[in-house]
């Protein structure tokens, strides 16, 4: 979780918000959790992210790698729900 906290997004289905997604982008990976409107976890996903160390004491990440990891983790979390989201 970053200093601002996780990012949440919701899915509208039939005019009502039925599912919410929380995304935690950490240094080593992206974790995504899908919740239903009752707060029950429906599915989760995780995708590891590589880090670059161009010199001692430095750590960098490629934003394209982070984006693809996020997309992968979201797809995994939704597919693990076992219901159409």
Order of alpha helices (4+ residues) and beta strands (2+ residues): beta-beta-beta-beta-alpha
